[in-house]
Amino acid sequence: MFFMYNVSIFISPGYWAGGRYDSGSRNWIWFTSKNIIPITSGSTFHAWDPTQPDSSGSQGCIMMLHEFQYFWDDYYCNRKGDFICERSKV
């Protein structure tokens, strides 16, 4: 029990995934590349929780939340959270 408690305090409630909603194009895009992130499954990768995105624009950033098993959620951009770094292909 003690071990599980100690492990659980290091689990972040959420991680910023590097994507945002672009109100001009009305698409979700990656911060760096500006490539469009699909909402529905298809040939391009995405990891939205099946119930997401569910906001009408007020939640404009993508966060991987623990409550969604780290699938993507549209979330408020002004909230604090850990982040995942982007790296070039090796």
N, C-alpha and C positions, 0 to 999 in steps of 0.2 A: 504494500500500500504506500509506504513512504517513497519507494522508487517511482511509482506511477505519479505521485503528486509532484515530485521534483521534475520529472520529464514534462508534465503538463504545463508548468510555468514557463517553459521555453517555447511553447507553441504559440505562434502569433495568431491573433484573431483575424488578421487579414494582411494581404500583400498587394501593393499596387502593381498592376500588370503592364503598364506602359501604353494604355489605350485611352481614348477619350471620344466624346460625342462632338462632332463638328456640325453645329447648327446651320451653317451655310449650305453644306451639301446634304445635310440630314442623314449622315452616315457615321458609323463608328470607325475611327481611324487609329493607326499606330502613331505615337508621338514622333518618332524618329523618321520613319519612312513615308509617312502620310498615306500608306496603303489602306484600303478599305478592309474592315473586319466584317465578315458576314454575320448575320444574325441567325440564319437558318443553316442547317447542314448542307453540304455540297462538296465540291472539289477542294475548297480552301479550308484550312484548319481553323477551328474555333473551339472554345471550351465553355460556352455559356451554360449556366444552369438551365434546365428545361423551363423554369418559370421566369427567366430573365432574357433580355432587359425588360423591366416593367415600368420604367419611369417615363414621364413626358418631357424630359429634358433637364429637370432639376438635379438629377443624379447623372452627372456627365463624365465620370471617370470609371475605368474598369478596375475592380478589386477582386482578388481571389479570397473569399471569406471562408473561415472555418465552418460557419453554420451551413454553408453550401458544399461542404467537403472539398473546399478550395476550387470549385468550379467558379466561373466568372459571374460577377454581379455588377450591375450599374450602381455606383455609389457616389456619395457627395465628395466632391474634389477637395473640400476644405478640411476633411477629417484626417487625423494622423494615422499613419500605418507604416509598416515595413515595406520594402520594395525589392524587386528583382532586377538585377543589372542585365543589360544587353551586351552581347559580345559578338565580335565579328567571327565568321567561320575561320577555322584553322586549316 
